[in-house]
Every structure is written in structure tokens, then in C-alpha cells.
């Protein structure tokens, strides 16, 4: 494959493309020339999903377990703080997702 940059000089302008008339090979060549930030660490990304899921589950069920298991002896103010903090995080996430760029 040629390493010549795909520019307007050879008839393809990547900033102004009509997809119904553009040559598919030029579009693909331009996309291959652009740099992607993906570094190939797919295993780290998949394990991060499992870590986030497990930690979220444990932290979500902690108030329920702390309330029902008496030998943990969690003070009431710690339990209420954790519960209200979690509710605040959920409400803040909802408001953030109402913003346009999210």
C-alpha cells in the first residue's frame, strides 16, 4: 500500500466528503492514515470491566449487609452517610448526563 498522504491534491478532501460519490478506497486509506489512541491493551480493558462490576456490587450491598448483620456494628451516622452519599452520586450522574456533550 502506498504511504502517500490522501489530500485534496489527489482529488480527495477529507473535510468535505459526499459519501454517495466518494471512492470507498480513498475513504478507507484516509481512515488508515489517521492515528487512533487505542494501544491494544484489550485484556486490561476487559479486566477493568470485571473489577468495576465486582466493586460496584460489593459497595452497593454493603449498606444492606451492614444493617442486617449486627456483629459489624456500623454506627448509624456512618450508615446514613454512606446511603446519602450513594444517592447523591446517582443524582449527580443523572444531572451530568443531561448536559449536551455527555
N, CA, C and O atoms as CSV, one atom per row, in Angstrom:
chain,resi,resn,atom,element,x,y,z
A,1,UNK,N,N,0.840,-1.177,0.000
A,1,UNK,CA,C,0.000,0.000,0.000
A,1,UNK,C,C,0.879,1.231,0.000
A,1,UNK,O,O,1.910,1.267,0.672
A,2,UNK,N,N,0.490,2.201,-0.723
A,2,UNK,CA,C,1.242,3.446,-0.837
A,2,UNK,C,C,1.109,4.257,0.448
A,2,UNK,O,O,0.055,4.258,1.085
A,3,UNK,N,N,2.185,4.946,0.821
A,3,UNK,CA,C,2.154,5.770,2.019
A,3,UNK,C,C,1.936,7.233,1.690
A,3,UNK,O,O,2.106,8.088,2.559
A,4,UNK,N,N,1.561,7.545,0.451
A,4,UNK,CA,C,1.306,8.926,0.076
A,4,UNK,C,C,0.072,9.425,0.803
A,4,UNK,O,O,-0.950,8.740,0.841
A,5,UNK,N,N,0.158,10.601,1.373
A,5,UNK,CA,C,-0.997,11.120,2.101
A,5,UNK,C,C,-2.156,11.412,1.167
A,5,UNK,O,O,-1.969,11.878,0.043
A,6,UNK,N,N,-3.329,11.137,1.641
A,6,UNK,CA,C,-4.523,11.391,0.867
A,6,UNK,C,C,-4.946,12.817,1.173
A,6,UNK,O,O,-5.398,13.110,2.280
A,7,UNK,N,N,-4.804,13.692,0.213
A,7,UNK,CA,C,-5.131,15.106,0.406
A,7,UNK,C,C,-5.951,15.598,-0.765
A,7,UNK,O,O,-6.290,14.844,-1.677
A,8,UNK,N,N,-6.262,16.882,-0.719
A,8,UNK,CA,C,-7.047,17.485,-1.791
A,8,UNK,C,C,-6.275,17.519,-3.105
A,8,UNK,O,O,-6.883,17.647,-4.167
A,9,UNK,N,N,-4.936,17.405,-3.056
A,9,UNK,CA,C,-4.145,17.458,-4.282
A,9,UNK,C,C,-4.401,16.255,-5.189
A,9,UNK,O,O,-4.249,16.363,-6.405
A,10,UNK,N,N,-4.787,15.111,-4.619
A,10,UNK,CA,C,-5.090,13.958,-5.465
A,10,UNK,C,C,-6.593,13.744,-5.610
A,10,UNK,O,O,-7.038,12.645,-5.941
A,11,UNK,N,N,-7.381,14.802,-5.360
A,11,UNK,CA,C,-8.809,14.734,-5.630
A,11,UNK,C,C,-9.684,14.349,-4.455
A,11,UNK,O,O,-10.898,14.244,-4.625
A,12,UNK,N,N,-9.129,14.133,-3.269
A,12,UNK,CA,C,-9.940,13.725,-2.120
A,12,UNK,C,C,-9.746,14.733,-1.000
A,12,UNK,O,O,-8.633,14.922,-0.509
A,13,UNK,N,N,-10.823,15.372,-0.602
A,13,UNK,CA,C,-10.776,16.334,0.502
A,13,UNK,C,C,-11.485,15.700,1.689
A,13,UNK,O,O,-12.708,15.562,1.655
A,14,UNK,N,N,-10.759,15.306,2.750
A,14,UNK,CA,C,-11.396,14.613,3.874
A,14,UNK,C,C,-12.333,15.496,4.686
A,14,UNK,O,O,-13.142,14.982,5.458
A,15,UNK,N,N,-12.241,16.814,4.528
A,15,UNK,CA,C,-13.122,17.718,5.275
A,15,UNK,C,C,-14.447,17.954,4.568
A,15,UNK,O,O,-15.386,18.474,5.172
A,16,UNK,N,N,-14.537,17.580,3.296
A,16,UNK,CA,C,-15.748,17.790,2.523
A,16,UNK,C,C,-15.999,16.533,1.687
A,16,UNK,O,O,-15.535,16.439,0.551
A,17,UNK,N,N,-16.723,15.579,2.243
A,17,UNK,CA,C,-16.916,14.293,1.586
A,17,UNK,C,C,-18.400,14.075,1.310
A,17,UNK,O,O,-19.241,14.227,2.196
A,18,UNK,N,N,-18.700,13.724,0.086
A,18,UNK,CA,C,-20.039,13.296,-0.290
A,18,UNK,C,C,-19.976,11.773,-0.375
A,18,UNK,O,O,-19.384,11.227,-1.305
A,19,UNK,N,N,-20.573,11.099,0.574
A,19,UNK,CA,C,-20.433,9.645,0.662
A,19,UNK,C,C,-21.091,8.907,-0.502
A,19,UNK,O,O,-20.757,7.752,-0.765
A,20,UNK,N,N,-22.010,9.549,-1.193
A,20,UNK,CA,C,-22.649,8.859,-2.318
A,20,UNK,C,C,-21.774,8.875,-3.568
A,20,UNK,O,O,-21.939,8.017,-4.436
A,21,UNK,N,N,-20.844,9.833,-3.683
A,21,UNK,CA,C,-19.996,9.895,-4.874
A,21,UNK,C,C,-18.523,9.622,-4.582
A,21,UNK,O,O,-17.738,9.479,-5.520
A,22,UNK,N,N,-18.122,9.545,-3.318
A,22,UNK,CA,C,-16.707,9.362,-2.975
A,22,UNK,C,C,-16.277,7.928,-3.242
A,22,UNK,O,O,-17.068,6.990,-3.140
A,23,UNK,N,N,-15.007,7.785,-3.586
A,23,UNK,CA,C,-14.422,6.473,-3.810
A,23,UNK,C,C,-14.139,5.822,-2.451
A,23,UNK,O,O,-13.470,6.413,-1.603
A,24,UNK,N,N,-14.646,4.617,-2.253
A,24,UNK,CA,C,-14.503,3.949,-0.957
A,24,UNK,C,C,-13.046,3.678,-0.598
A,24,UNK,O,O,-12.686,3.709,0.579
A,25,UNK,N,N,-12.214,3.417,-1.583
A,25,UNK,CA,C,-10.806,3.137,-1.284
A,25,UNK,C,C,-10.095,4.370,-0.744
A,25,UNK,O,O,-9.218,4.251,0.112
A,26,UNK,N,N,-10.463,5.558,-1.235
A,26,UNK,CA,C,-9.848,6.774,-0.720
A,26,UNK,C,C,-10.280,7.046,0.718
A,26,UNK,O,O,-9.476,7.500,1.532
A,27,UNK,N,N,-11.532,6.772,1.030
A,27,UNK,CA,C,-12.015,6.975,2.400
A,27,UNK,C,C,-11.299,6.027,3.341
A,27,UNK,O,O,-10.848,6.441,4.409
A,28,UNK,N,N,-11.186,4.760,2.964
A,28,UNK,CA,C,-10.512,3.773,3.807
A,28,UNK,C,C,-9.042,4.132,3.981
A,28,UNK,O,O,-8.509,4.028,5.085
A,29,UNK,N,N,-8.378,4.555,2.901
A,29,UNK,CA,C,-6.967,4.941,3.007
A,29,UNK,C,C,-6.789,6.127,3.939
A,29,UNK,O,O,-5.832,6.162,4.712
A,30,UNK,N,N,-7.690,7.096,3.881
A,30,UNK,CA,C,-7.585,8.250,4.773
A,30,UNK,C,C,-7.792,7.834,6.229
A,30,UNK,O,O,-7.092,8.311,7.123
A,31,UNK,N,N,-8.762,6.940,6.462
A,31,UNK,CA,C,-9.014,6.485,7.831
A,31,UNK,C,C,-7.829,5.695,8.380
A,31,UNK,O,O,-7.548,5.761,9.577
A,32,UNK,N,N,-7.132,4.953,7.526
A,32,UNK,CA,C,-5.962,4.210,7.979
A,32,UNK,C,C,-4.791,5.123,8.296
A,32,UNK,O,O,-3.928,4.760,9.096
A,33,UNK,N,N,-4.744,6.300,7.685
A,33,UNK,CA,C,-3.665,7.247,7.955
A,33,UNK,C,C,-3.863,8.005,9.267
A,33,UNK,O,O,-2.896,8.488,9.856
A,34,UNK,N,N,-5.104,8.111,9.726
A,34,UNK,CA,C,-5.347,8.823,10.979
A,34,UNK,C,C,-4.855,7.985,12.138
A,34,UNK,O,O,-4.853,6.756,12.076
A,35,UNK,N,N,-4.444,8.652,13.186
A,35,UNK,CA,C,-3.904,7.947,14.347
A,35,UNK,C,C,-4.989,7.727,15.386
A,35,UNK,O,O,-5.754,8.634,15.711
A,36,UNK,N,N,-5.040,6.523,15.894
A,36,UNK,CA,C,-6.006,6.144,16.909
A,36,UNK,C,C,-5.286,6.048,18.246
A,36,UNK,O,O,-4.136,5.610,18.296
A,37,UNK,N,N,-5.944,6.450,19.332
A,37,UNK,CA,C,-5.331,6.410,20.652
A,37,UNK,C,C,-5.366,5.013,21.276
A,37,UNK,O,O,-4.787,4.806,22.342
A,38,UNK,N,N,-6.027,4.063,20.639
A,38,UNK,CA,C,-6.127,2.718,21.192
A,38,UNK,C,C,-4.762,2.049,21.167
A,38,UNK,O,O,-4.127,1.979,20.115
A,39,UNK,N,N,-4.304,1.557,22.312
A,39,UNK,CA,C,-2.959,0.991,22.415
A,39,UNK,C,C,-2.942,-0.531,22.406
A,39,UNK,O,O,-1.868,-1.121,22.520
A,40,UNK,N,N,-4.077,-1.179,22.277
A,40,UNK,CA,C,-4.111,-2.622,22.150
A,40,UNK,C,C,-4.185,-3.403,23.447
A,40,UNK,O,O,-4.098,-4.631,23.419
A,41,UNK,N,N,-4.340,-2.750,24.564
A,41,UNK,CA,C,-4.410,-3.453,25.851
A,41,UNK,C,C,-5.850,-3.891,26.120
A,41,UNK,O,O,-6.510,-3.395,27.033
A,42,UNK,N,N,-6.308,-4.818,25.316
A,42,UNK,CA,C,-7.683,-5.286,25.428
A,42,UNK,C,C,-7.914,-6.050,26.721
A,42,UNK,O,O,-8.986,-5.936,27.315
A,43,UNK,N,N,-6.926,-6.834,27.175
A,43,UNK,CA,C,-7.071,-7.584,28.420
A,43,UNK,C,C,-7.266,-6.673,29.620
A,43,UNK,O,O,-8.055,-6.979,30.514
A,44,UNK,N,N,-6.548,-5.553,29.645
A,44,UNK,CA,C,-6.696,-4.599,30.747
A,44,UNK,C,C,-8.079,-3.965,30.740
A,44,UNK,O,O,-8.662,-3.716,31.796
A,45,UNK,N,N,-8.595,-3.709,29.559
A,45,UNK,CA,C,-9.925,-3.103,29.479
A,45,UNK,C,C,-11.014,-4.078,29.917
A,45,UNK,O,O,-11.957,-3.691,30.606
A,46,UNK,N,N,-10.883,-5.333,29.519
A,46,UNK,CA,C,-11.882,-6.331,29.913
A,46,UNK,C,C,-11.804,-6.597,31.408
A,46,UNK,O,O,-12.841,-6.712,32.063
A,47,UNK,N,N,-10.600,-6.699,31.966
A,47,UNK,CA,C,-10.485,-6.924,33.407
A,47,UNK,C,C,-10.985,-5.718,34.186
A,47,UNK,O,O,-11.516,-5.880,35.285
A,48,UNK,N,N,-10.831,-4.518,33.648
A,48,UNK,CA,C,-11.352,-3.320,34.318
A,48,UNK,C,C,-12.868,-3.380,34.419
A,48,UNK,O,O,-13.438,-2.932,35.414
A,49,UNK,N,N,-13.530,-3.928,33.404
A,49,UNK,CA,C,-14.988,-4.073,33.470
A,49,UNK,C,C,-15.395,-4.997,34.614
A,49,UNK,O,O,-16.345,-4.711,35.344
A,50,UNK,N,N,-14.670,-6.110,34.767
A,50,UNK,CA,C,-14.993,-7.024,35.854
A,50,UNK,C,C,-14.694,-6.409,37.221
A,50,UNK,O,O,-15.462,-6.590,38.165
A,51,UNK,N,N,-13.588,-5.689,37.326
A,51,UNK,CA,C,-13.252,-5.038,38.603
A,51,UNK,C,C,-14.319,-4.019,38.970
A,51,UNK,O,O,-14.772,-3.983,40.114
A,52,UNK,N,N,-14.725,-3.190,38.015
A,52,UNK,CA,C,-15.757,-2.191,38.281
A,52,UNK,C,C,-17.070,-2.862,38.674
A,52,UNK,O,O,-17.751,-2.403,39.591
A,53,UNK,N,N,-17.427,-3.940,37.991
A,53,UNK,CA,C,-18.664,-4.641,38.321
A,53,UNK,C,C,-18.644,-5.262,39.701
A,53,UNK,O,O,-19.626,-5.159,40.435
A,54,UNK,N,N,-17.545,-5.908,40.071
A,54,UNK,CA,C,-17.453,-6.555,41.391
A,54,UNK,C,C,-17.418,-5.528,42.502
A,54,UNK,O,O,-18.123,-5.672,43.501
A,55,UNK,N,N,-16.601,-4.484,42.343
A,55,UNK,CA,C,-16.511,-3.450,43.381
A,55,UNK,C,C,-17.851,-2.728,43.528
A,55,UNK,O,O,-18.271,-2.434,44.648
A,56,UNK,N,N,-18.519,-2.441,42.427
A,56,UNK,CA,C,-19.827,-1.783,42.497
A,56,UNK,C,C,-20.846,-2.651,43.227
A,56,UNK,O,O,-21.640,-2.149,44.023
A,57,UNK,N,N,-20.822,-3.950,42.956
A,57,UNK,CA,C,-21.756,-4.851,43.627
A,57,UNK,C,C,-21.493,-4.913,45.124
A,57,UNK,O,O,-22.433,-4.861,45.918
A,58,UNK,N,N,-20.233,-5.022,45.521
A,58,UNK,CA,C,-19.888,-5.092,46.945
A,58,UNK,C,C,-20.284,-3.803,47.653
A,58,UNK,O,O,-20.874,-3.841,48.733
A,59,UNK,N,N,-19.962,-2.667,47.048
A,59,UNK,CA,C,-20.276,-1.384,47.679
A,59,UNK,C,C,-21.781,-1.138,47.703
A,59,UNK,O,O,-22.282,-0.499,48.629
A,60,UNK,N,N,-22.501,-1.626,46.715
A,60,UNK,CA,C,-23.947,-1.449,46.694
A,60,UNK,C,C,-24.625,-2.251,47.791
A,60,UNK,O,O,-25.562,-1.769,48.428
A,61,UNK,N,N,-24.159,-3.467,48.015
A,61,UNK,CA,C,-24.796,-4.309,49.026
A,61,UNK,C,C,-24.264,-4.073,50.440
A,61,UNK,O,O,-24.802,-4.631,51.396
A,62,UNK,N,N,-23.220,-3.259,50.588
A,62,UNK,CA,C,-22.671,-3.014,51.918
A,62,UNK,C,C,-23.689,-2.415,52.888
A,62,UNK,O,O,-23.788,-2.905,54.012
A,63,UNK,N,N,-24.454,-1.379,52.516
A,63,UNK,CA,C,-25.431,-0.854,53.476
A,63,UNK,C,C,-26.476,-1.882,53.900
A,63,UNK,O,O,-26.895,-1.901,55.057
A,64,UNK,N,N,-26.896,-2.737,52.969
A,64,UNK,CA,C,-27.895,-3.756,53.303
A,64,UNK,C,C,-27.304,-4.761,54.285
A,64,UNK,O,O,-27.941,-5.115,55.278
A,65,UNK,N,N,-26.093,-5.218,54.008
A,65,UNK,CA,C,-25.442,-6.191,54.887
A,65,UNK,C,C,-25.120,-5.557,56.242
A,65,UNK,O,O,-25.280,-6.197,57.281
A,66,UNK,N,N,-24.674,-4.316,56.232
A,66,UNK,CA,C,-24.328,-3.636,57.480
A,66,UNK,C,C,-25.549,-3.436,58.361
A,66,UNK,O,O,-25.438,-3.465,59.587
A,67,UNK,N,N,-26.685,-3.238,57.770
A,67,UNK,CA,C,-27.911,-3.036,58.550
A,67,UNK,C,C,-28.422,-4.355,59.127
A,67,UNK,O,O,-28.976,-4.365,60.226
A,68,UNK,N,N,-28.251,-5.456,58.416
A,68,UNK,CA,C,-28.822,-6.733,58.854
A,68,UNK,C,C,-27.883,-7.571,59.705
A,68,UNK,O,O,-28.352,-8.378,60.508
A,69,UNK,N,N,-26.587,-7.410,59.558
A,69,UNK,CA,C,-25.619,-8.194,60.323
A,69,UNK,C,C,-25.172,-7.358,61.519
A,69,UNK,O,O,-24.509,-6.335,61.347
A,70,UNK,N,N,-25.521,-7.775,62.701
A,70,UNK,CA,C,-25.281,-6.974,63.891
A,70,UNK,C,C,-23.820,-7.009,64.354
A,70,UNK,O,O,-23.388,-6.077,65.032
A,71,UNK,N,N,-23.041,-8.047,64.015
A,71,UNK,CA,C,-21.672,-8.121,64.513
A,71,UNK,C,C,-20.748,-7.138,63.802
A,71,UNK,O,O,-19.615,-6.935,64.236
A,72,UNK,N,N,-21.229,-6.511,62.689
A,72,UNK,CA,C,-20.426,-5.476,62.044
A,72,UNK,C,C,-20.400,-4.184,62.871
A,72,UNK,O,O,-19.410,-3.454,62.853
A,73,UNK,N,N,-21.466,-3.914,63.577
A,73,UNK,CA,C,-21.609,-2.752,64.459
A,73,UNK,C,C,-21.211,-1.444,63.777
A,73,UNK,O,O,-20.342,-0.716,64.256
A,74,UNK,N,N,-21.848,-1.169,62.678
A,74,UNK,CA,C,-21.631,0.084,61.969
A,74,UNK,C,C,-22.478,1.161,62.649
A,74,UNK,O,O,-23.687,0.982,62.796
A,75,UNK,N,N,-21.869,2.275,63.068
A,75,UNK,CA,C,-22.659,3.350,63.689
A,75,UNK,C,C,-23.699,3.899,62.713
A,75,UNK,O,O,-23.505,3.870,61.498
A,76,UNK,N,N,-24.787,4.392,63.259
A,76,UNK,CA,C,-25.888,4.865,62.444
A,76,UNK,C,C,-25.451,6.012,61.529
A,76,UNK,O,O,-25.860,6.055,60.369
A,77,UNK,N,N,-24.630,6.941,62.026
A,77,UNK,CA,C,-24.236,8.082,61.203
A,77,UNK,C,C,-23.351,7.653,60.028
A,77,UNK,O,O,-23.391,8.286,58.973
A,78,UNK,N,N,-22.557,6.598,60.188
A,78,UNK,CA,C,-21.745,6.098,59.071
A,78,UNK,C,C,-22.660,5.460,58.026
A,78,UNK,O,O,-22.477,5.658,56.825
A,79,UNK,N,N,-23.635,4.701,58.490
A,79,UNK,CA,C,-24.583,4.069,57.581
A,79,UNK,C,C,-25.367,5.123,56.804
A,79,UNK,O,O,-25.512,5.014,55.587
A,80,UNK,N,N,-25.874,6.142,57.501
A,80,UNK,CA,C,-26.641,7.185,56.830
A,80,UNK,C,C,-25.770,7.990,55.865
A,80,UNK,O,O,-26.221,8.354,54.780
A,81,UNK,N,N,-24.517,8.269,56.259
A,81,UNK,CA,C,-23.616,8.997,55.369
A,81,UNK,C,C,-23.382,8.209,54.081
A,81,UNK,O,O,-23.435,8.777,52.990
A,82,UNK,N,N,-23.126,6.918,54.198
A,82,UNK,CA,C,-22.887,6.091,53.019
A,82,UNK,C,C,-24.128,6.033,52.127
A,82,UNK,O,O,-24.025,6.087,50.902
A,83,UNK,N,N,-25.284,5.923,52.748
A,83,UNK,CA,C,-26.521,5.836,51.983
A,83,UNK,C,C,-26.817,7.135,51.239
A,83,UNK,O,O,-27.159,7.114,50.057
A,84,UNK,N,N,-26.685,8.259,51.930
A,84,UNK,CA,C,-26.972,9.546,51.291
A,84,UNK,C,C,-25.890,9.934,50.287
A,84,UNK,O,O,-26.182,10.584,49.283
A,85,UNK,N,N,-24.654,9.545,50.548
A,85,UNK,CA,C,-23.583,9.806,49.594
A,85,UNK,C,C,-23.842,9.040,48.298
A,85,UNK,O,O,-23.675,9.589,47.209
A,86,UNK,N,N,-24.246,7.789,48.408
A,86,UNK,CA,C,-24.569,6.987,47.226
A,86,UNK,C,C,-25.734,7.569,46.446
A,86,UNK,O,O,-25.714,7.598,45.215
A,87,UNK,N,N,-26.755,8.036,47.167
A,87,UNK,CA,C,-27.892,8.660,46.484
A,87,UNK,C,C,-27.451,9.938,45.775
A,87,UNK,O,O,-27.923,10.229,44.676
A,88,UNK,N,N,-26.558,10.694,46.388
A,88,UNK,CA,C,-26.042,11.915,45.765
A,88,UNK,C,C,-25.244,11.619,44.514
A,88,UNK,O,O,-25.326,12.359,43.534
A,89,UNK,N,N,-24.476,10.548,44.535
A,89,UNK,CA,C,-23.714,10.165,43.345
A,89,UNK,C,C,-24.658,9.811,42.201
A,89,UNK,O,O,-24.408,10.185,41.056
A,90,UNK,N,N,-25.721,9.107,42.493
A,90,UNK,CA,C,-26.683,8.735,41.450
A,90,UNK,C,C,-27.370,9.972,40.883
A,90,UNK,O,O,-27.525,10.088,39.668
A,91,UNK,N,N,-27.783,10.896,41.746
A,91,UNK,CA,C,-28.437,12.119,41.272
A,91,UNK,C,C,-27.456,12.977,40.468
A,91,UNK,O,O,-27.827,13.528,39.432
A,92,UNK,N,N,-26.204,13.094,40.938
A,92,UNK,CA,C,-25.202,13.875,40.206
A,92,UNK,C,C,-24.929,13.263,38.837
A,92,UNK,O,O,-24.767,13.989,37.855
A,93,UNK,N,N,-24.878,11.947,38.763
A,93,UNK,CA,C,-24.671,11.280,37.476
A,93,UNK,C,C,-25.833,11.561,36.531
A,93,UNK,O,O,-25.628,11.777,35.336
A,94,UNK,N,N,-27.041,11.558,37.061
A,94,UNK,CA,C,-28.205,11.861,36.228
A,94,UNK,C,C,-28.128,13.279,35.686
A,94,UNK,O,O,-28.421,13.503,34.511
A,95,UNK,N,N,-27.737,14.244,36.519
A,95,UNK,CA,C,-27.637,15.627,36.056
A,95,UNK,C,C,-26.509,15.802,35.044
A,95,UNK,O,O,-26.660,16.550,34.077
A,96,UNK,N,N,-25.390,15.130,35.250
A,96,UNK,CA,C,-24.277,15.230,34.303
A,96,UNK,C,C,-24.688,14.696,32.938
A,96,UNK,O,O,-24.293,15.249,31.912
A,97,UNK,N,N,-25.481,13.623,32.917
A,97,UNK,CA,C,-25.889,13.055,31.642
A,97,UNK,C,C,-26.971,13.871,30.959
A,97,UNK,O,O,-27.312,13.592,29.810
A,98,UNK,N,N,-27.518,14.866,31.632
A,98,UNK,CA,C,-28.456,15.775,30.976
A,98,UNK,C,C,-27.720,16.849,30.175
A,98,UNK,O,O,-28.325,17.509,29.330
A,99,UNK,N,N,-26.434,17.028,30.428
A,99,UNK,CA,C,-25.663,18.021,29.688
A,99,UNK,C,C,-25.468,17.576,28.249
A,99,UNK,O,O,-25.483,16.381,27.953
A,100,UNK,N,N,-25.287,18.526,27.367
A,100,UNK,CA,C,-25.212,18.246,25.935
A,100,UNK,C,C,-24.038,17.359,25.531
A,100,UNK,O,O,-24.265,16.398,24.796
A,101,UNK,N,N,-22.785,17.613,25.961
A,101,UNK,CA,C,-21.681,16.769,25.487
A,101,UNK,C,C,-21.694,15.351,26.026
A,101,UNK,O,O,-21.061,14.479,25.431
A,102,UNK,N,N,-22.382,15.082,27.119
A,102,UNK,CA,C,-22.398,13.737,27.688
A,102,UNK,C,C,-23.220,12.860,26.800
A,102,UNK,O,O,-23.378,11.671,27.080
